[in-house]
Amino acid sequence: MIRDCEKVELTFAEILDEPGEAIRNVYFPTGSTVALFASMGGKDNIEVSLAGSEGVYGVPVAFGVGISPVHAMVQGSGTAWRLSPASFGRVLARVPALRNAVNRYIYVVMSQLIQTAGCNRFHVVEQRLARSLLMTADRAHAPTFRVTHEVLAYMLGVRREGVTQAASALQRRGLIGYRRGQVTILDRRGLERASCACYRSDISTYERTLG
């Protein structure tokens, strides 16, 4: 498969695809993270999924669909393997092990989407922010990562003031630090307790399905 791929560097806030447009490339993040947002009309968007080193961006191509249903943006800069949709389709056809791995990842994404729908409806911003920060740190493989309040508001589908209040509450409790667009998780166990049960459910699904 590697011979079909090109190693690239993805940059923070880079737009990979827009809803309704053709998927230009499929990405396997290695040191980067891709956030997927659902468009709710106008400028309103909400994050529905994250793709890091555990997965792939371009899932619709695995079903033979070449149109993006989401707004895809690089949330964490870093490396990724890139290949064209046509190449991805050919590789899936000739490598059953990859097809099986992608199928399992698709199941995880579906489970995550279901969990996120309930989370957005029933849990408060502070809990959702804690969950989002933990998921981002997991994919960054580091306690410190770049993210602004504007991006966090975009991710959670709330006004920036709501994110600022929630982040300030987590800072006052000594769970996170925030400086010049960088978040540092200072107390991971505490942040996990501050998160809703959705984060633990996410982790359980990943471990059970992807090992």
PEFEN-V171920 format. One record per pair of residues at least 12 apart in sequence whose ideal C-beta (glycine too) atoms are under 10 Angstrom apart, sorted by the first residue. I is the first residue (numbers start at 1). J is the second residue. Records with the same first field share a line. If there is no record, write none. Layout:
BEGIN
I=J, J
END
This chain:
BEGIN
1=28, 81, 83, 87, 88, 91, 92, 94, 95, 97, 98
2=81, 83
3=83, 87, 91
4=81, 82, 83, 84, 86, 87, 88, 90, 91
5=26, 27, 28, 80, 81, 82, 83, 84, 87, 88, 91
6=25, 80, 81, 82, 83, 84, 87
7=28, 30, 79, 80, 81, 82
8=25, 27, 32, 79, 80, 81, 82
9=31, 32, 74, 77, 78, 79, 80
10=27, 29, 30, 31, 32, 33, 34, 57, 73, 74, 75, 76, 77, 78, 79, 80, 82
11=32, 74, 77, 78
12=32, 33, 73, 74, 75, 76, 77, 78, 145, 146, 147, 148, 151, 181
13=35, 73, 74, 75, 77, 146, 148, 150, 151
14=32, 34, 72, 73, 74, 75, 77
15=71, 72, 73, 74
16=34, 35, 36, 57, 58, 68, 70, 71, 72, 73, 74, 80, 82
17=34, 36, 57, 58, 60, 67, 68, 69, 70, 71, 72, 73
18=37, 39, 68, 70, 71, 72, 73
19=37, 38, 39, 45, 67, 68, 69, 70, 71, 72
20=39, 67, 68, 69, 70, 71
21=66, 67, 68, 71, 72
22=66, 67, 68, 85
23=57, 58, 59, 60, 61, 65, 66, 67, 68, 69, 70, 72, 84, 85, 88
24=58, 66, 68, 72, 82, 84, 85
25=57, 58, 61, 80, 82, 83, 84, 85, 87, 88
26=56, 57, 58, 59, 60, 61, 62, 80, 81, 82, 83, 84, 85, 86, 87, 88, 89, 91, 92
27=51, 55, 56, 57, 58, 72, 74, 80, 81, 82, 83, 88
28=51, 53, 55, 56, 57, 58, 79, 80, 81, 82, 83, 88
29=50, 51, 52, 53, 54, 55, 56, 57, 74, 76, 78, 79, 80, 81, 82, 139
30=52, 53, 78, 79, 80, 81
31=52, 53, 76, 77, 78, 79, 80, 139, 140, 141
32=51, 52, 53, 57, 74, 75, 76, 77, 78, 79, 80, 139, 140
33=50, 51, 52, 53, 57, 73, 74, 75, 76, 77, 78, 80, 135, 136, 138, 139, 140, 141, 145
34=49, 50, 51, 52, 55, 56, 57, 58, 70, 72, 73, 74, 75, 76, 80, 139
35=47, 48, 49, 50, 51, 52, 57, 70, 71, 72, 73, 74, 75, 76, 132, 135, 136, 139, 147, 151, 154, 155
36=48, 49, 50, 51, 57, 59, 68, 69, 70, 71, 72, 73, 75, 109, 113
37=49, 70, 71, 72, 73, 75, 154, 155, 157
38=69, 70, 71, 113, 116, 157
39=69, 70, 71
40=157
43=154
44=154, 157
45=70, 71, 73, 154, 155, 157
46=71, 116, 120, 154, 155, 156, 157, 158
47=70, 71, 73, 75, 116, 120, 128, 132, 135, 151, 152, 154, 155, 156, 157
48=69, 70, 71, 109, 112, 113, 116, 117, 120, 155, 157
49=70, 72, 108, 109, 110, 112, 113, 116, 135
50=75, 76, 109, 112, 132, 135, 136, 138, 139, 155, 202
51=72, 75, 80, 105, 109, 139
52=75, 76, 78, 80, 135, 136, 138, 139, 140, 141
53=78, 79, 80, 138, 139, 140, 141
54=105, 108, 138, 139, 206, 210
55=101, 102, 104, 105, 106, 108, 109, 112, 139, 206, 210
56=80, 81, 88, 98, 101, 102, 105, 106, 109
57=70, 72, 74, 80, 82
58=72, 82, 83, 84, 85, 88, 102
59=102, 105, 106, 109, 110
60=85, 106
61=83, 84, 85, 86, 87, 88, 89, 92, 102
62=85, 88, 89, 92, 98, 99, 102, 103, 105, 106
63=106
64=85, 89
65=85
66=85, 86, 89
71=154
73=151, 154, 155
75=132, 136, 139, 140, 145, 146, 147, 151, 154, 155
76=136, 137, 139, 140, 141, 142, 145, 146, 147
77=140, 145, 146
78=139, 140, 141
88=102
101=210
103=209
104=209, 210, 211
105=206, 209, 210
106=209
107=205, 208, 209, 210
108=202, 205, 206, 208, 209, 210
109=205
110=205
111=201, 202, 204, 205, 206, 208, 209
112=135, 198, 201, 202, 205, 206
114=201, 205
115=131, 196, 197, 198, 199, 201, 202, 205
116=128, 131, 132, 198, 202
118=196, 198, 201
119=131, 132, 156, 195, 196, 197, 198, 199, 201, 202
120=156, 157, 158, 198
122=196, 198
123=195, 196, 197, 198
124=162, 166, 196
125=152, 153, 156, 157, 158, 159, 162, 163, 165, 166, 167, 169
126=162, 163, 165, 166, 167, 168, 169, 170, 173, 194, 195, 196
127=166, 194, 195, 196, 197, 198, 199
128=152, 155, 156, 157, 158, 162, 163, 166, 195, 196, 198, 199
129=152, 153, 155, 156, 158, 162, 163, 165, 166, 167, 169, 170, 176, 191, 194, 195
130=166, 167, 169, 170, 175, 176, 185, 190, 191, 192, 193, 194, 195, 196, 198, 199
131=156, 191, 192, 194, 195, 196, 197, 198, 199, 200, 201, 202
132=147, 152, 155, 156, 163, 195, 199
133=145, 147, 152, 155, 167, 170, 175, 176, 183, 184, 185, 188, 191, 194, 195, 199
134=185, 188, 191, 192, 194, 195, 199, 200, 202, 203
135=155, 195, 198, 199, 202, 203
136=151, 152, 155, 183, 185
137=176, 183, 184, 185, 188, 191
138=199, 202, 203, 206
140=183, 185
142=184, 185
143=176, 177, 183, 184, 185, 186, 187, 188, 191
144=177, 179, 182, 183, 184, 185, 186
145=181, 182, 183, 184, 185
146=180, 181, 182, 183
147=178, 181, 182, 183
148=160, 163, 178, 180, 181, 182, 183
149=161, 162, 163, 164, 166, 167, 178, 181, 183
150=163, 181
151=163, 181
152=164, 166, 167, 178, 183
153=166
164=178
166=194
167=183
169=194
170=183, 185, 186, 187, 190, 191, 194
171=183, 186
173=186, 187, 190, 191, 193, 194
174=186, 187, 190, 191
175=187, 188, 189, 190, 191, 192, 193, 194, 195
176=188, 190, 191, 194
END
